[in-house]
């Protein structure tokens, strides 16, 4: 018998948007992977290596079975119960590979998404308590909003993305983006506060790939490696006017920590104009220092993200959205000859599975129970679409118990931004 658990820090799972989460595990090397909207956000090994998950048990959506196991719902903990919506929960007895998971994240129903152990359509007759079934989950909409790439083909101030923002005022923030084929000595973005002629916040790459972050006209520098190598790179930089600490991350790795006392207690006023791809100076546009290359996933958050969260973002472009500036909102401000490309959108229909479950409040009697055949799993993949706005505590997405373990598998959200998975496997020898 072995009990192991893993956690992955994510930006936010409580933004009220549909998110697809997938977890895969194999006993061969104890390898596990966690995906958010088709993007890999965490992985590892040595999780229950060589062990199996015994079949013939009970899988419950929305509750942790730690105190109940195969008994009734009376021992469920309301503190760990799920609130929000779940749709398209399926379970396979094999590892689903990433290309398939990425394709599944583009629509939420269809034959490709049907599990061979647990099938979503079979949950309809097993609803208990205050959990309610609704039709037409529409959970395929959210992810596509952020799946586009912008190409700035030439250096010209006419090529830009300009958006008038209702952005809140900032005393701290994190800026992240992906870019490819970019040249040095160019501006990434400028944010001009109301009534100002020069940027209150700006990121610029100078000669020799020196990254400049301008906050309150104070320059913070990072001398990084050349990035014009035809590869996608992920960059994040943050600042905090209270602690005066600044960080730079390249491809998920912390490169620089620096203190800048001149930004102490400074507030960047919200409600200004955002310019992606061009430099604003004295109310005019610089004719040369303009972005050339490809960019995607540009977001700004109103807080400093943890190093673990940045590392998760850097695994591949995903659908996370900044709460100050979200990549999806920039699509409407394209100017000049900036080119936009979309990922292919595939949508099939399986109406018997097109419903959603609503867990309207925390309760120990709201759950969906599923008893399935005696399948011994040496690997599994579990995927579901979820939507919640709960900010604190533990939300159990699903738990599985059997005769050996009351918590053979537990999958939950902690405080709105962490996925926790527990695997309690069994050695049949």
Phi, psi and omega in degrees: 000139181215135177239125179223152175219155180224151177231146176229125179277128179239168182292302182195132172245009183238039182265008178076011179251153175292132177229133174267127177239136179227138178234129175237151180210146175222135181284346184305311176233012185066026185281136178225152178221144175237129181240141173238118182051041176084353182259133178294126181238353177187147175202168180182190182217182178062034175255099180065041182301128177079002183259173182226158175254115186291143180272187177078017184256205182233127176257131183235127173273133172090357182219150172266129184266018186305325183254003185236320182061233183273004181277194184286181183280356188298336182264005176295150179261118180295334180295335181254007183285157183275141168233134183134210182233143176231140175212153172060041174282123178224151180228133178243157176260033179208165177277120174277129185282160187300317179303322178291317179297319179298319179292322178297330183287351182270350173204158189247014172207164183133161185300331182295336187262012183269123179289159178258359175246308177236129184245132184302320185297340183275356179280347190300328185262015186235027185273138182231158174064223184267004173293136184232149179260133174239161181263162175051080184295330179055029186279004178270001189277316191301311189299323185291341181298332186252000186268073174211159181235139175252133178245121174261098192285332184222162177274104178201144181287352178283339180269113183196169169239119185238125183224130170278123192253150165259031182299138178289164174292148187239131167250354176200162179183164174229131180244125179226146176198161173251141176213158183210146177058029180276150177258158178278172182063054181215163178262135174276308178202161172226136173242121183252120181287160181303133177079004182253157177256338181241157186296142170272339180212134185201146171236131186218139173257120178270195177296153181058027175060034174282121179275129178248126168249120180258118173230120182058039181062010176268132183264126173247131191244146170218121179267101183255181179284160175299138183245009179271060186243015178068016175249153172286135176233145178251128180235141174221141172219145180222165176210158178217116185285348176277308179275345183062022181266142180233139178232152172230132177240138174236121181052041174085358183251130178295123182254332187206136169234126187216150176251133179230098187294340183287347177263008182305125175060022180274141179243128174272118184290136180277181175078021182262205183242132181255131178239115174262123174099357179214157185261132177254126178224124178052039177080001180241167181262133178288130187284345188244317187281064182244152184288138171227126183141199182241145182215145175206163174063035179279123180218151172232130177253157182272016180213169174273125179281153178287159178298325179293321179293320178296319179298323178293318179299327188281357181291322175185159179300136180231211185240013178299146183234131175291148179271354172260308174225126180251139181306321183298331182284343184281346181299334185275352185250022185290134181229161176068219183257024175297131184257140178243136177231141183247150168288152180297139178250119181246132181220121175245170185235133170220090192297333181293345179253000186271075175213168179228153176253132180249116174259094192286337182205161178290126181200142180276002177244012176256112182195169174231123186253145184217117175257125183233174189298163182284079179256122175274119185259122170261000175200156173203159170225134178230130181228144176204154170260133181227154175215124181208159175236012181290135188259334187223164177083194184248131176244115180275118176285309174203158173221151178231130178236152175219188184293339181269318186226133175283343175229069178293320175220133171224130181233121186214165176251132180249121175053030172079354184218010180227129173266128178242133178231131178245132177236122180241092189265179192221136178263109185287353183285000000 
